[in-house]
Amino acid sequence: MRYNLETKAWSSLAWLAPLAFLALPNCTFHSPGISPGNNVFPGTRPRTSAIFCDIEQPLGRHCATAADLATGIPLGHAAVALARGETGNIGLDFSADALARCGGSPEAVTFRCAFPEGCPVCVKCLEAIGPPPAGHSDANALCAARCEDFFGPVDSQGNIIPDNPPDPSVRQFCEARAHVSTNAPVDDCAGGACTAAGMLRPDYADPRRAGEPVAWQDLVGVATSGPFSNTLTRTAAGTGNFDAGADSTQLITHGDGYVQFVLPDATTARAGGLSVAAAPDPDATLDTIAFAVRLTPQGDVFIHESGVQVPGPNANGSFATYAAGDAVRVSVTDNSDGTASVAYRLVSAACLADSGCAGTLLRSTGPAAYPFRVDASLRTQGATLTDVRLVRIK
C-alpha cells in the first residue's frame, strides 16, 4: 500500500510536502530508534560503524515561539553546541529566507532526534556507502533513505512497513530535509560507534565534540609537536620582538566557532587568536593578528586588535591574570549577515574539565567579516601554545 502525498495535499513550501499523510487512516511515521527499514541498506552484520543524520519532522517548521527561542539551538551554533554538550530537538534557522518567512524572526525546525548530534544509523560502512555495489552513494543519500523509512502503513502489530519505493513527495521531502549531521563526514562513518548488536554504544566518545587540531602553515621560527602536530613552540632565539609564529590552514567561513589553546606555563611571552581573510599570512608579527590575546611572563592577559593594544580594566591595562594550565578562547558568533561578533575568554584549568564551562568573558567586539583563521605570534624562545584546537562548522 502506497500513498501519494503530492496528490492528496501539496504545499508550495517544500517542507510541507508530507502534509496529507498525517490525516490518512492507519498511517504513521516511524519513531526514532527502530531498526532501519527497507529503504536503508546498512550492510551485513556486524554493523559496528555509525552514520549520524539530521532528519526534520514533517510539518516541523514554524515561526519560532518564545519557548523555541528560549530552548532552541541556532543552526549556526551547531559545532559549538556539540563541543559544549548542548542538545535539543528544536533548531533555529536565522537564514535570510527563514527570517523573510517569519517577519524578521527565526524559523524553528523540529528534528526527529537530538540536535546537533543527529539520529545514529548503525552500518557496515563499506557496504552501506560508496561506489556500487554499496547501498548508497554517500552518507547524505543514506540519511535521505532513513527519512523515507519513517513513512508507510501500519501492520496489525502497530509496526510501520516502509514504502519501497517511497512516494515521490516523500522522496522530495527527505532529499531536501534529511542530511548528515553537523561535522559528520559525508564519505565515511564513525568507526566503532555501535555494538555488534547494532546499537549506539553508550560509551561512544564522539570526536566531533573535541574540536579540530589546528593544522599550521607559514611557520616562521617555530616548530609543531604533539600527537596531532597542533602544539606550536618558538624554536628561534629570542629577539625581544613578536616575530615568530604561524597561521592555520583551516578557516571559519560561517556559523559560530572558536579557537582554544592551553598555556603550559606562566613564564613566557606569546599571543594567539583569530585573523580575518582567507589568504595565508607569512607575517609572523603580533601586528597582523586581528583579534589576539597576549600573555606576558608576569602572568598578565592583554588584548590586541590589529596591533593596537585595547585598554583593559586593570591598572596596567591588562584584562586578567592567568596561571599555568589555563586556556584562552577567542570565539565568533554569527550575525547572519556575513559578519560575526568576537569575544575573548579566559578558561581556568578547573573549568577545562567541564565541556559546558564557557570561561570568563574578557571582552566582546565586532562586527568583523568572515572568514577567520587561527593566527599566533611568539616572542620568547620556548614559548608554547599547547593543543590548539578549532571548533567550527566545516
N, C-alpha and C positions, 0 to 999 in steps of 0.2 A: 504494500500500500504506500503510495507516494502522494504528496500534496504539493500543488503548485502555488506557492506563496504569492508569486507575482500576479497571477490572475485573480486570486482571492482578495488581496488588498495590497496595493503598491503605493509607497510614499515617494515623493520626489527627492527626499533625502535618503542617501544610500544606507544610513544606519537604521532606517525604519523598515528595511526590506522584509523582515520576517513578521510583520505586524499581525497578519491574519492568523498565523499559526497558533497564537495564544488562545484564540477563540474556538478552534476546531475541537470537536469531541474526541476523547481518547487519544489526545496528542499532548506531548510534553517535551521538555528538554532534559538532557542528561544533567545530573548533578555532578559537581567536581569530585574526583577521587575514584570513579569507577574505572574498570579496565578499558583500554582503547577499543573502539568499535570497528566496524567494517571498513571505514574509510582510511583509517590509520594502519600503516604496515610497519609495526615496530621491530620486525625481525624475529628470528627464532630465539628461544630461551637458551641460556640465561640472558636477561636484558638488564645489565648492571650499569649502563650509562643513562643519562637523562638529557632531555631537551626541555627547556623552560619556555612556556608560551603565555603571552598576554592575550586573553580572549575576552572580548566585550560581550556583555549581556544584550540580547535584543531588547530594544526599547530602553536601553540603559542610559542613553544620553539625554540630558535635560539641562536647562539653565540652573546653575548651582544655587542651592538654597543656603540659608545661613548655617544650617547644620553641615552641609557639604563643605562650605568654606572653612568651618572650624576644624573639620576632621580629615578633609581630603588632602591628597598629596599631589602637588603640581606635577604634570608630566615632565617638565624640565628639571625637576628636583630629584628625579628617579635615582640617579647614580649616588647622590649624597644620601638619599633615604636608605639605599642599600647599605652604604658604609655605616650609617648610624643606627641601623636596625629598625627604622620606621616602616610601618606596614599598614595596609588598609585595603578596602575594596573599592574605594572611590578615588579616581584620578581627576585632576582639574586641568582642563585644556585652555591655555591662555593664548592660543594661536589667533591670528587676525580673523580667520573665518569664524572661529568659535565666538570670539568677542562680538563680531558683527551679528551673529545669530542671537546673541543674548543681550544685546543692547549695551555692550561695554563690560559685561560681567563674564566670568569664565563659564565654560560648559563643564558639567560634571559627567564623568564617564564611569559606569558601573562595570567592574570586571568580575569574571566568574571566580577567580582565585585571588589570593592576596597580591596586591600590587606594592612594590615593583618586582617581587620575587617571581611571580608567574605560576602557571599550572605545570607541574612536572609530568612528563611522559617518559616512562622507562622504556628503553630501547636497546637493541644491539646495534651500535652506531653504524658500522659499515654496511649493514643490511637495510637500515632504516633511511639513511640519506646518502646522496652521492649519485654518480652516474649509473645508468642501468647496469645490472638488474636491481639496484637499490629501490626501495619503495617510493622514495620522494627525492626530488632534485636537491632540496636543501631543507634547513630547519623551518624556514617560513612556510614552505609547502606542507610540511608535516603539521605545523600549527593550524593551518587552514583546514586540513583534513580532520584534526582533532576537534575543531569547532564544528565541522559538519556532523560529527558523531553525536553531538548534543541534540540533534533533530531526528525525529522518527516516531512511529506509532508505538503504543504501549501493548505488551502482551498480557496474558491473563495473570501473570505473576507480578505485574507492575514494572517490568523491565522495559527499557527502551530498545527498540530494534532500529538501529540507524539506517536511514535510507541510503542505498548504494546502487546507482549514483544518486547524489542528492539533487533536490530540485534546483534549477538554475538560480532562483532568487536566493536560496540558502547558500549556494556556492559563491554568488556575488557578494553577499554579506560577509562570509567567512574570509574570502580573499582580501576584502577591504578592512576587516576589523579583527583579524587574528594574525599574530606575528610573533617572532621570537622575542623573548623578554629583554629588558634593558641590559646591554653589555654581554648577553649570552651570544656565543658565536653562531653565525648563520651556517657555516660549513663544517661544524664539529659538534661534539657532545661533551657533557660533563662526565668524564670517566669516573667510575666507582661511586656514583651518586646514589645508586639503587642497590637493593639487596638482590640476592639470587631469585627471590620470590617476586621481584618486580615492584617493590615499594621503595619510596624515597627513604634513604637511611636517616634515622633521627639524629645521628652524629655527623651528618654531612656538613663539612665546612665549605661554604660557598666562596670560591676565590674572588667573586665579584665584590665581596664586602671589604677586601683588603686594599683595594686601590691598585693602580699600576705602578710597578717600579719605573722610575724615570730613566729613559734612555738618553744619555748625554751626547752632545755633539759640540763642535767648535771648542775643543779643550785647549786652554792656554795655561801652562804652568800648573796643571792639576792632573790627578790620576783617579780612576774609579776603582772600587773594590766592593766586596760583599758578595753574597750568593747571587744577587741579581745585577751586580755592577752598577748599583744606583747610589752608593755612597761616594761622595766627592771630597777629595783631600788636596790641599795645596802642597805640591812637592817642590816647587821652585823656591829658591831662597827669598826671604822677605826683603822688600824694598822700602817698606813703610807706606806703601800705597795699596789700594784695592785694584790690582792689575792682573789677577789670575782668576780663571773661572770657566764656566761653560753654560750652555743652554740646552733645552730639551728638544728632541725630535718630535715629541707629541705636542698637540695643540688642543686647547679647549675652544671649540668652534661654536658651541651653543649650549644652552642649559646651565644649570648650577654646577660648580666644581670647586676644587681647591688643590693646592699643593701643600704638603706637610713634610717637615724634616725634623729629625731629632738632634739635640745638641749634646754631644758626648762629654763636654767639659764646659767650664765657665772661665777659661783662661786664654782664649784666642779670639781674634777679630775676624768676623765673617758676615756675609749678608746673603739673603736669598729671598725670592718672591716670584712675581709674575711680570712679564713684559708683554707688550702688545705687538701685533703684526706677525705674519706668518714667516717672513724671511729669516734665515739663520743669522745669528748675531756674533760675528767674530770679535767684537769689542768686549773684553772681559772686565771692564771697569764698572764700578758701582753706578756711575752716572747714567748708564743706559738701561738700568732696571726701572721700569715704570712704577712698580709698587714693591718696595723692598723693606724687609726688616733687617736692621743692622745690630749685631750682637757684639758687645765690647768685652775685652779681657777682664774688666771690672764687674761684669755681670749686669750691665745695663742694656735695655732694649730701646733702640731708636727706630724711627720710621723715616725712610727717604722715598721721594717720588720724583723720578726722572732726575736724580742727582741733587734734589733740593731737600734738605732736612726739614721735616714737619715738626713744629714745636710741640712737645708733649707736656703733660701737666706737672711733671716733677721739676724741681729747682734747676737741675742740669739739662732740662729739655727732653729727658727720656720719658717713655711711657710706662715702663715697669722694670723690674729686675727678674733675672732668670737664674736657674740652678742647673747643674749637670743632670741630664736625663729628661729635662723639659723638651717641649716641641713647639715649633712655630707653624701656624697655618695661615695662609693667605688665600682667601676664597672670593669667588664671584657668584652673584645672584642675578639670574636672567631678568631683564626688564621687559622682555617680549617685544623689543623694538630694535634689535640688533646691537644693543648695548647691555652692559651689566654694571651693577654696583659692586664695589670691592670692600672687603673687610679684613682686618688683621686680628688674629687671636693668638694668645699665649696659652698653651695647653700644658698643664703640670704633669709631671711623671705619674702621679697617682691617677690623674684624670685619663691618661692614655689607656689605662686598663679597661675603661668603660667606653664602649663604642658609641654610646649615646651622649657622651660628655662633649659639649661644644667648646669648652675652654673659656678664657676671659677675653671679652671684646676689648681691643685697644683703640681701634679707630675704624670708621666707615667713610667711604668716599665714592666718587664716581659722578656721572656715568663714564664708562670707557667702552670703546667699540671692540667687538670680537675681531679676530681670535686672540687668545692669550697663550703664552708658552712659559715654561719654568725657566728662570734665569738665576745665576749665582755668581758672586764675586767674593774672593777670599784674600785677606791681607797677610795674615800670619802664616809662616811656614808650619805645616802640620794642622792648620785649621780645617775642620771637617764638618760637613753636613751629612748626617747618617740616615740611611734608609729613606731616601727622598722618594715620596710616592705622590701620584697624581690621581685624583678622583674626578671623573668626567663622564659624560655620555659620549661614547665613541661614535 
